[in-house]
Amino acid sequence: MRPTVVFWVVVLFTATGCFSLQPVAGQPLPLGTVLSLSINDAGRVALGAKMGQGISDIEGRLVQKDSAAYVLAVSQVKSLRDGVQVWSGEHVSVGTEFVNVASEKRFSRSRTALLSAATVGVIAILVSQGILGNLSGADVKTPPDTARSIKIPLVINR
C-alpha cells in the first residue's frame, strides 16, 4: 500500500469525526439543523404504521417546527430490535408529544482531534516497528546473507 493511500484512508476515517448529541429543550432551532428525536412509547404506537414498529430514534434535518410537531427530512431511523434503517430525506411530521428528548447533532472538534491524534500515533508506531511492512511500494531486495540452502542427506555406507 502506498503512503498516499494510507494518508487518505486516515483522513477520511477521522474526517467523519465524532459527533455529540446536545439536548435542545427550549432553544429556537434554525431550519436545516440535524436533529435526533428520541421517541416515547406513545410515539412508537402512533408512528408504527408509517415508519415501522419499535422506533427508538429518528434522525434528520429540520424542515419545519411549531409548537405541535417537528417536520424532518429523515436520514435514518433507529429501531429497538432491527438496528438502523437509512432513509433518503422523506418528510415526516412527528408530534412533540411523541418525543422524549430532541437533540442536536453537533460536530465535536475535541473528540475528532483526539481520534485523529490517536490514529496518527498508532500508524506511526506500526510503521516505525515495521509491522505494516514497506508502504512505499518499492521492491525490497533480499539481503545476501539470507540465501536459500538445500540440504542433501548424507548416506554413509558401512
C-alpha positions as CSV (number, residue, x, y, z in Angstrom):
1,M,0.0,0.0,0.0
2,R,1.3,3.4,-0.9
3,P,1.8,6.2,1.7
4,T,-0.8,8.4,-0.1
5,V,-3.4,5.7,0.1
6,V,-2.7,5.2,3.9
7,F,-2.9,9.0,4.3
8,W,-6.2,9.4,2.6
9,V,-7.7,6.4,4.5
10,V,-6.7,8.0,7.8
11,V,-8.0,11.4,6.7
12,L,-11.4,10.0,5.6
13,F,-11.7,7.9,8.7
14,T,-11.0,10.8,11.0
15,A,-12.8,13.4,8.9
16,T,-16.1,11.6,9.6
17,G,-15.3,12.8,13.0
18,C,-17.1,12.4,16.2
19,F,-20.5,13.9,16.8
20,S,-22.2,14.5,20.0
21,L,-25.9,14.9,20.7
22,Q,-26.8,18.1,22.7
23,P,-30.3,18.4,24.1
24,V,-32.2,21.4,22.6
25,A,-35.1,21.8,25.0
26,G,-36.5,25.3,24.8
27,Q,-34.0,26.6,22.3
28,P,-35.0,28.1,19.0
29,L,-33.8,25.8,16.2
30,P,-32.8,27.1,12.8
31,L,-34.2,25.2,9.8
32,G,-31.6,22.7,8.4
33,T,-30.4,21.7,11.9
34,V,-29.7,18.0,12.2
35,L,-31.8,16.6,15.0
36,S,-32.2,13.2,16.7
37,L,-35.6,12.7,18.2
38,S,-35.9,10.1,20.9
39,I,-39.4,8.6,20.6
40,N,-41.5,7.6,23.6
41,D,-43.9,4.6,23.8
42,A,-46.9,6.6,22.6
43,G,-44.9,7.7,19.6
44,R,-43.9,4.2,18.8
45,V,-47.5,3.2,18.6
46,A,-48.6,6.3,16.6
47,L,-45.7,6.2,14.1
48,G,-45.6,2.4,13.8
49,A,-47.9,2.3,10.7
50,K,-45.9,4.8,8.6
51,M,-42.3,4.3,9.9
52,G,-42.2,0.7,11.2
53,Q,-42.6,-1.0,14.5
54,G,-40.3,-0.4,17.5
55,I,-38.8,3.0,16.6
56,S,-36.4,4.4,19.2
57,D,-34.9,7.4,17.4
58,I,-35.5,9.4,14.3
59,E,-32.6,11.5,12.8
60,G,-32.9,14.1,10.1
61,R,-32.8,17.7,9.0
62,L,-35.3,20.1,10.5
63,V,-37.7,21.3,7.7
64,Q,-40.4,22.9,9.9
65,K,-41.0,23.3,13.6
66,D,-44.0,24.6,15.5
67,S,-45.4,24.0,19.0
68,A,-47.2,20.9,17.9
69,A,-44.7,19.0,15.7
70,Y,-41.3,18.6,14.2
71,V,-41.1,18.0,10.4
72,L,-37.9,16.3,9.5
73,A,-36.3,15.2,6.2
74,V,-35.4,11.8,7.7
75,S,-31.9,10.4,7.1
76,Q,-32.1,7.3,9.4
77,V,-34.5,5.6,11.8
78,K,-33.1,3.5,14.7
79,S,-35.3,0.7,16.0
80,L,-35.3,-1.2,19.3
81,R,-34.6,-4.5,17.6
82,D,-33.6,-4.2,13.9
83,G,-30.8,-1.6,14.1
84,V,-30.7,1.3,11.7
85,Q,-32.7,1.9,8.6
86,V,-31.3,4.5,6.2
87,W,-33.9,6.9,4.6
88,S,-33.4,9.3,1.8
89,G,-34.9,12.5,3.1
90,E,-38.6,11.7,3.2
91,H,-40.5,14.4,5.1
92,V,-42.2,13.1,8.3
93,S,-44.1,15.0,10.9
94,V,-43.5,13.9,14.5
95,G,-45.8,15.4,17.2
96,T,-44.0,16.9,20.1
97,E,-46.0,14.7,22.4
98,F,-44.2,11.7,20.9
99,V,-40.7,13.0,21.6
100,N,-38.8,12.2,24.9
101,V,-35.8,14.3,24.0
102,A,-34.9,16.4,21.0
103,S,-31.1,16.6,20.5
104,E,-29.0,18.5,18.0
105,K,-26.2,16.5,16.3
106,R,-23.0,18.7,16.6
107,F,-19.6,18.1,15.3
108,S,-17.1,17.7,18.2
109,R,-13.7,19.2,17.4
110,S,-12.1,17.9,20.5
111,R,-13.2,14.3,20.0
112,T,-12.2,14.4,16.4
113,A,-8.8,15.9,17.2
114,L,-8.2,13.2,19.8
115,L,-9.3,10.4,17.4
116,S,-7.0,11.9,14.7
117,A,-4.0,12.1,17.0
118,A,-4.5,8.6,18.3
119,T,-4.9,7.2,14.8
120,V,-1.8,9.0,13.5
121,G,0.2,7.8,16.6
122,V,-0.8,4.2,16.1
123,I,0.1,4.3,12.4
124,A,3.5,6.0,13.3
125,I,4.2,3.2,15.8
126,L,3.3,0.5,13.3
127,V,5.4,2.0,10.6
128,S,8.4,2.6,12.8
129,Q,8.3,-1.0,14.1
130,G,7.9,-2.4,10.5
131,I,4.6,-4.0,11.3
132,L,2.9,-2.6,8.3
133,G,5.8,-3.5,6.1
134,N,7.0,-1.5,3.2
135,L,4.5,1.2,2.4
136,S,6.5,2.8,-0.4
137,G,5.6,0.1,-2.9
138,A,9.2,-0.4,-3.9
139,D,10.6,-3.9,-4.1
140,V,12.8,-4.8,-1.2
141,K,15.7,-6.9,-2.2
142,T,16.6,-9.9,0.0
143,P,19.9,-9.4,1.8
144,P,22.7,-11.6,0.5
145,D,23.2,-13.4,3.9
146,T,19.7,-15.0,3.7
147,A,20.2,-17.2,0.7
148,R,18.3,-20.4,0.5
149,S,20.1,-23.6,1.3
150,I,19.5,-27.1,0.1
151,K,20.0,-29.9,2.4
152,I,21.1,-33.2,0.9
153,P,21.0,-36.2,3.1
154,L,24.4,-37.8,3.6
155,V,24.3,-41.5,3.1
156,I,27.0,-43.5,4.8
157,N,27.7,-47.0,3.6
158,R,29.2,-49.3,6.1
